Amino acid sequence: MNHGAESLSFQGHGLLDRRGFLGRSATALGSVALTHLLGREGLLAAQPGLGSLFADPAHPNRPRPPHFSPKARNVIVIFCAGAVSQLETWDYKPELNRWDDKPMPGGPAVTFQGPAGNLARPQYAFRPRGQTGKMVSDLIPHLAELTDDIAFVHSLTSKSNTHGPAENFLSTGFALDGFPSVGSWIGYALGTNNQDLPAFVSLLDPRGVPQNGSNNWGSGFLPATFQGTTWSAQNPVRHLSAPGISRDADQAARRLLGQLNQRHLEQHPGDEKLAARIASYELAARMQLSVPEISDLSTEPAHILRAYGADDPRNPIKVGFARNCILARRLIERGVRFVQLFNGAYASGGELNWDGHNKLKEQYDRHAAILDQPAAALIRDLGQRGLLESTLVVWCTEFGRMPFFQKGAQGRDHNPDGFTSWMTGAGIRKGVSHGVTDELGRAAVKDVHPLYDFNATLLHLLGLDHERLTFEHNGVQRRLTNVEGHVIREILA
């Protein structure tokens, strides 16, 4: 079907009087307007590679082709909430040792939470790792062993120095509320290969939710079916069949319900909201059968639980996060498109996350013991199973930390002007460090990349052009990268 502009013809009607002309013009213009509205809602012919969602609203999660051949089919994002200090982890700045406890030349007098103190050396020793000799902190020894397989971006910037808006900016491309998260965009674009599971799952930290909560997995103005499904190995979904009802009887009842729903849908042709609602309920029903089996980690071998640290009786929070890491792998094995894995939850003072304002080393000792072994084991496990060939693993945080301590404290304030995140797995160059912050780690100074670029690169690896992945909302063609963003090609294989 061609939906381009068509000439309006009144052949066969002869000369029109003023009233006839206006009447027929109104009809024609109404048709043009209707075509425009249908196009906005995706109810016309599907766009190449995208947009087929609304052509079949009863099956919104069916897989759809990307713009071009992808390097990755699935994504796991490890999101460390609270803003991890790049200076205690990935970005080695030996000059901080020389300038320790001295004022920063030309530094700011006041930062986000108050007066600035003196420069402070890294709170952990750095040492060379792997074949590349990449300098990485002793805070994260397990992850440090994987640096030969990682592409670091040391020069990221954010548009906010406040956790909530910065989480929004990382997850949605906008500091304001109400925009779709990256996982929702990907589910909208690509669907998923397993129709018994959601396209997008968010695995919450055992301690709670990040500061901006559901904004990190919300669908914004995209259809609600594309929001992330929150989940945790600590709170598995259980089969909810009534007592005394066998599995076969339960499935038969679901089939009958499906036939009744289909008949109801046929009586209301074109009602996409009804179709989407039925599709959501049917997915929820299928999940009652598929999710309990995935959540049951008792089938995992003892050596796997041990490798992840999921059997550590001394640290129950670490066990919870480790079980989430195993669950992330199991979801990827079953074709879930996008898994968001949170490390850290919101609490005033950073006690439950990486917000190290006051006693950074004390807090980081505790948080790294939860993150390091399980996250490294997840990447190794994916590699050993051949899943890294098709899975992109992303480690990220909303911004970094200042090179000086806050006055009167033993911690660092927020720094959106230069920080580190990284990728490994499908389509990623191994052992690359891209971008540079200044010698004290205050700000990015070479190959500077706003988070738009990081998200554009993620989409690119899934075969999606970030400039073409759009959705019209309030008369604006919105996208994850707003009107910005460039793929960071230096980290691509």
C-alpha positions, 0 to 999 in steps of 0.5 A: 500500500502506498501511503504517500501524498495522492492527488485529489480528483473529482472526475465524473462530478462535473463542475462543482458549486461552492458548497459542493467543493467545500463539502468534498474538500472536507471529506478529502482532508478528513481522509488525509487526516485519518491517514496521518493519524493511522500512520502515527499509531502504526496502523498502516503498512509497517516501516522496514524493520520496525513498526510492525508492532501495531500491525499485530497488537495481539502479539506485541512481543513477536520478534522483528528484524533490526535495521541492519545485521546485529552483532548482539542479540541480547543485552545484560546491563549491570547498573551500579546505583549511587555513582561509583568512583572511577578513581577507586576502580577503573581510571588510574590517576597516579598524580593523585598520590603526589597531590594527596591532601593538597588543594586542587589548583583552580578547583571549585570551592563548592560542589554538589553537597558543599565545600570542597576539601583537599585532593585525596589519593585513590583509596585502593592500590592499582596494579597492572592486569592481564596481557594489556597491563591495564591498571585496575584497582584492588577493590574489584579483583575478580572483575580486574581479571577480565580487563583483557576482554573489556572495552572501557570508555573513560570519558563519559559525561552526564547532564545532571549531578543529581542521582534521580535525574542522572539515573533518568539520563542514563536509562532514558536519555532525558533528565526529566521523568516520563521517557521510555527506558532503553530496555523498553525502546529495544523491546519495542523495536525488536520484540523477543524470541521467547513468547512465554517471557517478557522482552525486558526484565529488571532484576532488582537489588536484594536491598530495594530499588534505585532512587528513581525506581520505575523510571529506570525500566518504565515505558514512558509514552511507548505502549505499556506492554514494553515496560520492564518486568521487575523480578528478583531471585529473592522473590520468585514468581510461583505457579498460582494454580488453584489447589487440586488442579493438575497442570494438564487441567490448568493448561486446558482451562487456559486454552479455553480462555484463549479461545473465548478471548479470541472470539471476543476480539473478533467481535471487536475488530480493530480494537488495539487496546483490547488486543494489547490487554488480552496479550498482556494477560496471556503473557502473564498466564504463560509466565506462571508456567515458565517463570517458576522453573527459571527461578528454581536455582536448586537445579544449578550445580554446586560448583556454579553456585560456588563460583558466583558466591551464591552459597556464601553464608557470611553475606546474604546480600551478596548471595541475593545479588549472586542469585540474580546474576545466575537468573540473568544468565538463565533469562538470556539462555531462554531468549529474553532480549534485555536484562537490567541487573541492579547493584545498589538501592536507594537510601539516604547516605549511600549505605545501600549503594555506591554514593560515597560522600562520607566514609567512601572506603568503608562503604566501598569495601562493603559494596564491592564484596557484593558486586565483584565475584558474582558479576565476574562469574556471570561474564565468565559463565556466559563466555564458557557457554558460548553466550558472549558471542551473542550477548552484550554485557554493559557495566554502568553508573550514573556519574563519577566522583570528584578527585578531592574529598568533601570538606570534613568528610572521607568521601567524594562528591558527585562528578558528571564531567568525566567518568567510566563505564564499559562493555564486553561481549558481542561486537566489542573490541577486547582490551581497549581503553578509550577516552581520557580524563585529566591527570587528576580525574576531574573531567574528560579531556579527550574523546569526550562522550555524553551518555547519548553516545554510549546508548547509541553504541548499545543500540548499534550493536543490536542492529538499530540506528539510533536516529531511525528508532523513533516514536511520535509523541505530542507531535515530536519524533522522540528517540532514546538519544534525543537529537544527539548521539554518535556511535563510539566506533573505537570500541567496536570489533 
